[in-house]
Amino acid sequence: MIKTVSTTAFDDQKPGTSGLRKKVRHFQQTNYVQNFIQSIFDSLEGFEGKTLVIGGDGRYFNREVIQTAIKMAAVAGFGRVLVGKGGILSTPAASNVIRKYAAFGGIILSASHNPGGPDEDFGIKYNIGNGGPAPEGITDKIHANTKSITEYTILDAPDLDLDAQGTQTLGDMTVEVIDPVADYAELMESLFDFPAIRAMFEGGFTMSFDAMSAVTGPYATEILENRLGAPKGTVVNGTPLEDFGGHHPDPNLVHAKELYDRMMADDAPDFGAASDGDGDRNLIIGRGIFVTPSDSLALLAANAHLAPGYAKGLAGIARSMPTSGAADRVAEALCIEIYETPTGWKFFGNLLDAGKATICGEESAGTGSDHVREKDGLWAVLLWLNILAVRKEPVKDIVTAHWAKYGRNQYTRHDYEAVETDAANGLMDALRGRLADLPGTTVADLTVATADDFSYHDPVDGSVSKNQGVRIGFEDGSRVVFRLSGTGTSGATLRVYLEKLDTGPGSAERETQAALADVIAAADELAGIKSRTGRDAPDVIT
């Protein structure tokens, strides 16, 4: 039976760069989830009888929202829903399923690298038919609908069994519960030299992959241990848990410190890696060396030809604006284009669809390629393994050789989390108000050469995205970027990105924070971080 339910609009359902994210208890308000899903469906056209993909990262409240979404899809007019067994689909796996089965789109339930549990975070986002996040034109429609919604429709029916693979019927719609791993593993095997990687493991190569009690556990276990022959126990924290084991599933040096400490030990494995809550981010650590996401993007691009799926070369490289310029010099050496986009993977979609870029990356531990339309943590790990299998060199040697050839971008990100929103906005507004006057001034012994608020002109569709982050460039080539993140759920997260090119002797041994001390001091003086936020130090340094 179809139920039409009267509802009242909420004023806080504007999707960010990765959909709508709030605390679980906020989503649990009466009709909150239903309002947002109905607003998604009301923003779409031409989906009658077509396929919708639904899945998530297994966090708390995942299963309940999947049941709601399926029952609403049955009334909306979709002909088929594909849902991962147990409600599980990593974000890149969901993108692959959308593309492989020519689905109209998909609903992905995740708050990515944010913590999970009854008092933690949840998220809903819509992906379009290319497998990528909805562009701003659609998210703007969704937001407009959330402000005017007065009713939603849902099928009044028992919950489906999400743990039994196979086909079920709900009203006039077919629901197929699919293996969440199989299609993704098949795609990875088509891109990388699995026999070479398998031979490397057979030769004694050792690795530790921390799945952080999140969604990539089943994917990594199947691919690394079952298909590539890595020893059992290579994957740690491999069972997805609703609260991620009480840990923060963000693969950075703070939240994956146990892995980092292991990789810095004398008896460290040859290679260490981790992925996040929904599987789209990665952490890469060699024995005795952490590879920054910006450097990893550059290294993957420079060596991608070693993998079968990229042997023909790259069409171009794309990076988010706050990501370091390391990839720019690789693109120059390869005589291919480099594209600088706003933060948010959806901005890479047009470039990938148009064949302008092959590999993309963000400094926030996201890298990927044209194989899907999301960043992909395990893909990056496998490309690294392919490179290691071919070059037969340790990670540290590969990285230092890259720095010797291209120069080293000393780079760091300082995060000030849960800053009072008015204070964060005031800081950014004050910076923007001074941009015209900054060039030529001296700050902490650095002279400002350029100052702007980044605007992106999409080379494919001509769209313009303004106010994407304040950039300050200094005469010595160093720079600092300030922006507010859209991925948090409490207050505001101020991200400060700091970088300089280091080509002098000993650059491989220099400690990053010390090398950037003058840029760090200039950033605080420019923005008045301490005086405006009350923070003496960042919460997270990566």
C-alpha positions in Angstrom: 0.0 0.0 0.0 1.3 3.5 -0.9 1.3 6.0 1.9 1.3 9.7 1.4 2.7 11.5 4.5 2.3 15.2 5.2 5.6 16.7 6.4 7.2 20.0 7.3 10.3 21.3 5.6 13.6 21.5 7.4 15.9 24.5 6.9 19.2 22.7 7.2 19.2 20.2 4.3 21.6 21.9 1.9 24.0 19.2 0.5 27.7 20.0 0.8 30.5 18.8 -1.4 29.7 15.2 -0.4 26.0 15.3 0.2 24.1 15.9 3.5 26.0 15.2 6.7 24.7 15.5 10.2 24.8 13.7 13.5 22.8 10.4 13.5 20.3 11.8 16.0 19.6 14.7 13.7 18.8 12.3 10.9 16.6 10.4 13.3 14.2 13.3 13.6 10.7 12.4 12.3 10.6 12.6 8.5 14.1 14.0 8.2 15.5 11.2 6.1 12.2 10.9 4.1 12.2 14.6 3.3 15.7 14.5 1.9 15.2 11.3 -0.2 11.9 12.6 -1.6 13.7 15.9 -2.5 16.3 13.9 -4.4 13.7 12.0 -6.4 11.7 15.2 -7.1 14.9 16.7 -8.5 15.3 14.0 -11.1 13.6 13.3 -14.5 13.3 10.3 -16.7 14.1 7.5 -14.3 10.8 5.6 -14.6 11.5 1.9 -14.8 15.3 2.4 -14.5 17.8 1.1 -12.0 18.9 2.8 -8.7 21.9 1.6 -6.8 21.8 1.9 -3.0 24.5 1.1 -0.5 26.7 2.5 2.3 29.7 2.1 4.5 27.9 0.0 7.2 27.9 2.7 9.8 25.2 3.0 12.4 21.7 3.8 11.0 22.8 2.5 7.5 20.4 -0.4 7.4 17.3 1.6 8.5 17.9 4.3 5.9 18.4 1.7 3.1 15.0 0.2 3.9 13.4 3.6 3.8 15.1 4.5 0.5 14.1 1.2 -1.2 10.4 1.7 -0.2 10.4 5.2 -1.4 12.1 4.2 -4.7 9.4 1.7 -5.3 6.7 4.4 -5.2 8.8 6.9 -7.1 8.8 4.7 -10.2 12.2 3.0 -10.3 12.1 -0.4 -11.9 15.0 -2.0 -10.1 17.2 -1.4 -7.1 20.6 -2.9 -6.7 21.8 -3.0 -3.1 24.9 -4.4 -1.6 24.6 -7.5 0.7 24.2 -6.3 4.3 23.7 -2.8 3.0 27.5 -2.6 2.2 28.9 -0.9 -0.8 32.1 1.2 -0.6 31.8 4.5 -2.4 34.1 3.6 -5.3 32.4 0.2 -5.5 29.0 1.9 -5.7 30.3 4.1 -8.5 31.5 1.0 -10.4 28.1 -0.7 -10.0 26.3 2.4 -11.3 28.6 2.4 -14.4 28.7 -1.3 -15.0 25.0 -1.9 -14.9 24.1 1.4 -16.6 22.0 2.5 -13.6 20.2 5.9 -13.6 22.0 6.8 -10.4 22.7 5.8 -6.8 22.1 6.8 -3.2 25.3 6.3 -1.1 24.9 6.4 2.7 28.1 7.5 4.3 29.8 10.3 6.2 33.2 9.1 4.7 36.0 9.5 7.2 33.8 10.8 10.0 33.2 8.7 13.2 30.2 6.4 13.4 27.8 5.3 16.1 24.5 6.5 17.8 26.1 9.8 18.8 28.3 10.3 15.8 27.8 11.1 12.1 25.7 10.0 9.1 25.4 11.1 5.5 23.3 10.7 2.4 24.5 11.7 -1.1 23.2 11.2 -4.6 25.4 10.0 -7.5 24.4 10.4 -11.2 24.6 7.9 -14.0 28.3 8.4 -14.7 28.9 7.1 -11.2 30.0 10.5 -9.8 28.6 12.8 -7.2 25.7 15.0 -8.3 26.9 18.3 -9.9 25.9 21.6 -8.3 22.9 21.9 -10.7 21.3 18.9 -9.2 22.3 19.5 -5.6 20.8 23.0 -5.9 17.5 21.5 -7.0 17.6 19.1 -4.1 18.2 21.9 -1.7 15.4 24.0 -3.2 13.0 21.0 -2.8 14.0 20.5 0.8 12.8 24.0 1.6 9.4 23.6 0.0 8.4 19.9 0.5 5.0 19.3 2.1 4.6 15.5 1.6 6.4 12.3 0.7 5.3 8.9 -0.6 6.5 5.5 0.6 5.4 1.9 0.2 4.0 0.5 3.4 5.7 -2.9 3.4 7.8 -5.2 5.6 11.6 -4.7 5.6 13.5 -6.7 3.0 16.2 -9.3 3.9 19.4 -7.4 3.0 21.6 -10.4 4.0 20.4 -12.8 1.4 21.8 -12.4 -2.1 19.2 -12.8 -4.8 16.1 -11.1 -6.2 13.1 -9.9 -4.2 10.0 -8.0 -5.2 8.7 -4.8 -3.6 5.5 -3.6 -5.3 6.2 -3.3 -9.0 10.0 -3.0 -8.4 12.7 -5.6 -8.4 15.3 -5.5 -5.6 18.5 -7.4 -6.2 20.9 -8.0 -3.3 24.3 -8.3 -4.8 27.8 -9.3 -3.7 29.3 -6.0 -2.8 32.9 -7.0 -3.6 32.8 -9.2 -6.8 32.3 -6.5 -9.4 34.9 -4.2 -7.8 37.5 -7.0 -7.5 37.0 -7.9 -11.2 37.6 -4.2 -12.2 40.8 -4.1 -10.2 42.1 -7.3 -11.8 41.5 -5.7 -15.2 43.7 -2.6 -14.4 46.7 -4.1 -12.5 49.2 -6.8 -13.1 47.9 -9.3 -10.5 50.4 -12.0 -11.5 53.4 -9.7 -10.9 52.0 -8.5 -7.5 51.3 -12.1 -6.5 54.8 -13.1 -7.4 56.1 -10.3 -5.2 54.2 -11.6 -2.2 55.4 -15.1 -3.0 58.9 -13.7 -2.9 58.5 -12.6 0.7 57.1 -9.1 0.3 55.3 -8.0 3.5 52.5 -5.5 4.0 50.0 -4.3 6.5 46.7 -2.9 5.4 44.5 -1.2 8.1 40.9 -1.3 7.1 40.0 0.8 10.3 37.0 -1.5 11.1 35.3 0.1 8.1 34.0 -0.8 4.7 37.2 -1.8 2.8 37.8 -4.8 5.1 36.0 -7.3 2.9 37.4 -5.7 -0.3 41.0 -5.8 0.9 40.7 -9.3 2.3 39.3 -10.7 -1.0 41.8 -8.9 -3.2 45.0 -8.8 -1.1 44.8 -12.1 0.7 42.5 -14.3 -1.4 43.5 -13.2 -4.9 47.0 -11.8 -4.5 48.2 -14.3 -1.9 49.2 -11.8 0.8 49.6 -13.8 4.1 46.5 -14.0 6.3 46.6 -11.2 8.8 47.9 -8.7 6.2 44.5 -7.0 6.5 43.9 -5.8 10.1 40.7 -4.3 11.5 39.0 -6.0 8.5 35.5 -6.4 9.8 33.2 -3.4 9.2 31.6 -2.2 12.5 28.7 0.2 12.9 30.9 2.4 15.2 34.2 1.6 13.5 35.3 0.0 16.7 35.0 3.4 18.5 37.8 4.8 16.3 37.9 7.7 13.9 38.1 6.1 10.4 40.3 8.7 8.9 43.5 7.4 7.4 45.9 10.1 8.6 48.9 10.1 11.0 46.7 10.9 14.0 44.0 8.3 13.6 46.2 5.6 12.0 49.1 6.2 14.4 49.4 2.5 15.2 50.1 1.7 11.6 52.5 4.6 11.3 54.4 3.5 14.4 54.7 0.0 13.0 56.0 1.3 9.7 58.7 3.4 11.5 60.0 0.4 13.5 63.2 -1.5 12.6 61.2 -4.6 11.8 58.5 -2.8 9.7 56.8 -4.5 6.8 57.8 -3.4 3.3 54.6 -1.5 2.8 51.8 0.0 4.8 48.4 1.3 3.8 45.0 2.2 5.1 41.6 3.3 3.9 38.7 5.2 5.5 35.1 4.8 6.5 33.6 4.5 3.0 36.7 3.3 1.1 37.5 6.4 -1.0 40.6 7.7 0.8 44.1 6.1 1.3 47.2 6.4 3.5 50.5 5.2 2.0 53.5 4.5 4.2 56.7 2.8 3.2 59.2 1.4 5.7 60.5 4.5 7.4 58.7 7.0 5.2 55.2 8.5 5.1 54.1 9.5 1.5 52.0 12.6 1.6 48.8 12.4 -0.5 50.1 15.2 -2.8 53.4 13.3 -3.4 51.5 10.1 -3.8 49.4 11.6 -6.6 52.5 12.8 -8.4 54.3 9.5 -7.9 51.3 7.5 -9.1 51.0 9.7 -12.2 54.7 9.4 -13.0 54.7 5.6 -12.7 51.2 4.7 -13.9 52.4 3.4 -17.2 53.9 0.4 -15.3 50.3 -0.9 -14.7 48.5 -2.6 -17.7 45.4 -0.4 -17.4 47.5 2.8 -17.9 50.3 1.5 -20.2 49.1 3.8 -23.0 49.8 6.9 -20.9 47.7 9.6 -19.3 45.4 12.1 -21.0 46.0 14.6 -18.2 46.2 15.0 -14.5 43.8 16.9 -12.3 44.3 18.0 -8.7 42.3 20.1 -6.3 43.5 23.6 -5.7 44.8 23.0 -2.2 46.8 20.0 -3.3 50.5 20.7 -3.7 52.0 21.5 -7.1 54.1 18.2 -7.2 51.8 16.7 -9.8 52.2 19.9 -12.0 55.8 19.1 -12.7 55.1 15.5 -13.6 52.4 16.7 -16.1 55.0 19.2 -17.5 57.5 16.4 -17.9 55.0 14.1 -19.5 53.8 16.9 -21.8 50.2 16.6 -20.7 47.7 19.0 -19.2 47.3 19.7 -15.5 43.9 20.9 -14.2 43.4 22.7 -11.0 39.9 22.3 -9.6 38.0 23.2 -6.4 37.9 20.7 -3.6 35.2 18.1 -4.1 35.5 15.0 -6.4 32.5 16.0 -8.4 34.6 18.7 -10.1 36.8 16.0 -11.7 33.8 14.3 -13.3 33.5 16.5 -16.3 37.3 16.2 -17.0 37.2 12.4 -16.7 34.0 12.1 -18.9 35.5 14.4 -21.5 38.8 12.4 -21.6 40.8 15.3 -20.5 42.2 13.7 -17.4 43.1 10.1 -16.4 44.4 10.4 -12.9 43.0 12.8 -10.2 43.8 13.6 -6.7 43.2 15.6 -3.6 45.5 16.4 -0.7 42.9 15.0 1.7 44.1 11.4 0.9 41.9 10.9 -2.2 43.3 9.6 -5.4 41.6 7.9 -8.3 41.3 7.6 -12.1 38.9 7.3 -14.9 37.9 3.7 -13.9 35.2 5.1 -11.7 33.9 8.6 -10.8 34.9 8.6 -7.1 38.2 8.6 -5.4 39.3 5.1 -4.6 41.5 4.2 -1.7 42.1 0.5 -2.5 42.8 1.4 -6.2 45.7 3.7 -5.0 47.1 0.9 -2.8 47.0 -1.6 -5.7 48.6 0.9 -8.1 51.4 1.3 -5.6 51.8 -2.4 -5.3 52.0 -2.7 -9.1 54.7 -0.1 -9.2 56.6 -1.8 -6.4 56.3 -5.2 -8.2 57.8 -3.7 -11.4 60.4 -1.4 -10.0 61.6 -3.8 -7.3 62.7 -0.9 -5.1 61.6 0.1 -1.6 59.1 2.9 -1.3 61.7 5.2 0.3 64.0 4.8 -2.6 61.3 5.5 -5.2 60.1 8.6 -3.3 63.6 10.1 -2.8 64.5 9.4 -6.5 61.3 11.3 -7.5 62.3 14.2 -5.3 65.8 14.3 -6.8 64.3 14.5 -10.3 61.3 16.8 -9.7 62.1 18.6 -6.5 60.3 18.2 -3.2 57.2 20.1 -2.3 57.4 20.5 1.5 53.7 20.4 2.3 51.4 20.2 5.3 47.7 20.8 6.2 46.7 22.2 9.6 43.1 21.5 10.6 41.3 23.5 13.3 38.2 21.4 14.0 34.8 22.4 15.4 35.7 26.1 15.4 32.8 28.4 16.3 31.0 29.0 13.0 30.8 32.8 13.3 34.5 33.0 14.2 35.5 30.9 11.3 33.4 32.9 8.9 34.7 36.1 10.3 38.3 35.0 9.7 37.6 34.2 6.1 35.6 37.4 5.5 38.4 39.5 6.9 40.9 37.7 4.7 38.8 38.3 1.6 38.4 41.9 2.5 42.2 42.4 2.4 43.1 40.6 -0.8 43.5 43.6 -3.0 45.9 45.2 -0.5 48.1 42.2 0.3 50.5 42.0 -2.7 53.7 43.8 -1.9 53.3 43.6 1.8 55.7 41.6 4.1 54.4 39.1 6.6 56.7 37.1 8.9 59.7 38.0 6.6 57.8 36.7 3.5 56.7 39.2 0.8 53.2 38.6 -0.7 53.3 38.3 -4.5 49.6 37.2 -5.2 46.4 37.1 -3.3 43.0 35.9 -4.6 39.9 33.9 -3.9 40.0 30.9 -6.2 37.4 30.7 -8.9 37.1 27.7 -11.2 36.0 27.9 -14.8 35.1 24.4 -16.0 36.8 23.8 -19.4 34.1 21.3 -20.4 30.8 22.9 -19.6 31.9 26.5 -18.9 30.4 26.6 -15.4 32.0 28.9 -12.8 32.5 28.1 -9.1 33.5 31.0 -7.0 34.8 31.5 -3.5 36.7 28.2 -3.4 39.5 29.2 -1.1 41.8 32.1 -0.3 45.2 31.7 -1.9 48.3 33.7 -0.8 51.4 33.3 -2.9 54.8 34.6 -1.8 57.7 35.9 -3.8 59.9 32.8 -2.9 57.3 30.5 -4.5 55.8 29.3 -1.2 52.0 29.7 -0.6 49.3 29.3 1.9 45.6 28.4 1.3 42.7 29.0 3.7 39.3 27.4 3.3 36.4 26.1 5.4 35.7 22.4 5.0 32.2 21.1 4.2 32.8 17.6 5.6 32.3 18.2 9.3 29.1 18.0 11.2 29.8 20.3 14.2 30.9 24.0 13.9 33.4 24.7 11.2 36.7 23.1 10.2 39.3 25.7 9.2 41.9 24.1 6.9 45.2 25.8 6.3 47.4 24.4 3.5 51.1 25.4 3.5 53.7 24.6 0.9 57.1 25.5 -0.6 59.3 23.9 -3.2 62.5 22.5 -1.7 65.2 21.7 -4.3 68.3 22.3 -2.1 70.8 19.7 -0.8 69.4 17.6 1.9 65.7 18.2 1.0 64.9 14.5 1.6 66.0 14.7 5.2 64.4 18.0 6.2 61.5 17.8 8.6 58.4 19.3 7.0 57.1 21.5 9.8 60.5 22.9 10.4 61.0 23.6 6.7 57.7 25.4 6.6 58.2 27.4 9.8 58.2 30.8 8.1 55.1 30.0 6.0 53.3 28.7 9.1 54.1 32.0 11.0 53.0 34.0 8.0 49.7 32.2 7.8 48.9 32.9 11.5 49.8 36.5 11.2 47.8 36.9 8.0 44.6 35.3 9.3 44.9 36.0 13.0 44.1 32.3 13.7 45.0 32.4 17.4 43.2 35.7 18.1 40.1 34.9 16.1 39.6 31.2 17.0 41.3 31.0 20.4 43.3 28.0 19.2 47.0 27.8 20.1 47.6 24.9 17.7 45.8 22.8 15.1 43.9 19.7 16.1 45.3 17.7 13.3 48.5 18.1 11.3 48.9 16.0 8.1 
